Amino acid sequence: MTTPGPWSAPHVPWFGGDYNPEQWPEDVWVRDVELMRAAGVTLATVGVFSWARLEPRPGEYDLDWLGRVLDLLHGGGIAVDLATATASPPPWLARLDPASLPVRADGSRLWPGSRQAYCPSSTTYRERSLALVERLATRYADHPALVLWHVGNEFGNHVAECFCDRSAERFREWLRDRHGGIEALNAAWGTAFWSQHYSDWAEVLPPRATPTFGNPGQALDWRRFCSDELLGHYLAERDLLRRHSALPVTTNFVGFWPELDYSSWAPHLDVVSQDTYQDPADPRTHVDAAMVCDLMRGLGDGRPWLLMEQTTARVNWRERNVAKRPGQYRAWSLQAVARGADAVLHFQWRQSTAGAEKWHSAMVGHDGEPRADVAALGAELAALTGVTGQPVHGRTALVFSWPSWWAQAQPAQPAAELDHLTEARRWYAGTWDEGLTVDVVRPGADLTAYALVVLPTVYLLADAEVAALEAYVAGGGTLVVGCWSGLVDDRDQVPVGRYPARLRDLLGVTVLEHLPPAGPVTVELAGDRHQVAVWSERLAPDPGTEVLGSYAGGELDGCPAVTRHGRVFYASAPLPPAGTRAVLAAAAAAAGVGPALAGLPPGVEAVRRGDSLFLLNHTDAPVELVVGGEPVRLAARDAVVRRAP
Ligand code: GLA
């Protein structure tokens, strides 16, 4: 049994990436370790896609080569995050059990030849993957190079659901656990509608392709089931690893991944890890990346997390793969560290010469040499003491809910374009522009540490989640609520009563009508006019609720649009950036929260982590800041780390 490695408190951020030695002859492994040392690599993730090499034929294992890789890395002083290699089964699995291949909603089956071709409910996949993990753990759990286990890879990317008969059986089992009897299921799904009543469990199916809109309650439970089904694989591997090893276990997340409820996964990870691929073609990509960092911190209850993958320059899976511009690779790496990452890792160490990712940048290019910017970043991180293990200081929270996202994404909503993630990003961007440091948290989280909470179009709220918001406001918290929030319960059913039933009393406002407009609508707020698309509402504020902004022109001319009830702000329309900022500025003033550094120019980010102040200039021009009375100059796309004043 191993004891935990130096994981919990690395002295400086880990630096490294996915290492896929099976793609290279052994003499290259020796060279790789030399090059890694020269580039400042301290951690390698080994074996993510090695199953076919580790078990070339069913039950025939070849693990010796992996031992040689681990020995070489250890000899070079490089720690290992050992993958369980179950992310992608070899082609023999499909031959052994063709039913292990995933089936789409229309009944068509996917084939091997790519990656991740397995049905999440396949018992063959489960048995064979656990057999492999058992071998790996028995053989290498005590290898001195290991500091971390890496289960699977980006679960749910690319197959998050399967509609086969085996999945249908598993879905029924899951539904029985959740609802008990068939009549409870009928009640939860509202099957009195459209003659959908089930009289026998055998009639209950996954939401396969149907003539028109399916049942939204069924679709919501399906999403929950699919997330849990993959979580079951993670847990099975983790539990097996725990029997052999006390090292921490992780699996890599992918930000706001639509199909897995990471807030239900995260408590089972010893350390949260994340793969981030900004789009350099998007001039605001650093804002979305910041939000993902803040989600990872929120998922880990504030604990440090690991940037498990990023690219050095380009990916290869967009239509046009724009490379990071000079400075961005370094600045975006430091952004992750500023926002709680204790590791800066990459996909991948050495760029492949064959296969689907040969045009994806890596730490070592096709010329066989580490990139200069990689070595420079490795050296810089090696000197970055006093940051790892430290908390990030944020007093603002933004609530993100996967079940609400799923429920709202069902068809037959008033406006399909109104989307939870889009609205969450809208509000987050406002907090970023205001310079506030935000934790992205799950609904129902303990909010007592926060002075300001933003609830961005959270359509579905469970009872406990409503109670958490009520307790937070009763305790003196300031709450900002976006339109179309609190409409339904956790079965996606609308309570009888005035809208929005779940939040009406907190808001001090009744929504009389939801009015997606045919064209743009104007909202007047704090002396400015803002054009709004997609959504508007007719509001009836309670006596005592203040009107901060009103609709101007059109049918809603003069009607309230933005309100304040005590410490609860409500925006009935998705406001453009300036309007969103105006609401947030008023709420932040009421809550007494402000930026990590006052007077930040647009496009410049300041984040405090522990005693360090990270300053990041995302613009293409130099900027001058004043920190503790001293001038600080940042070049375009530059970053500096200072002691916080
Ligand atoms: C994901 C995967 C990696 C690789 C990269 C490419 O993050 O985990 O294996 O495919 O994408 O960007």
Residues whose N, C-alpha, C, O or C-beta is under 5 A from the ligand:
A	BS01	GLA	E154 D275 E309 V315 F347
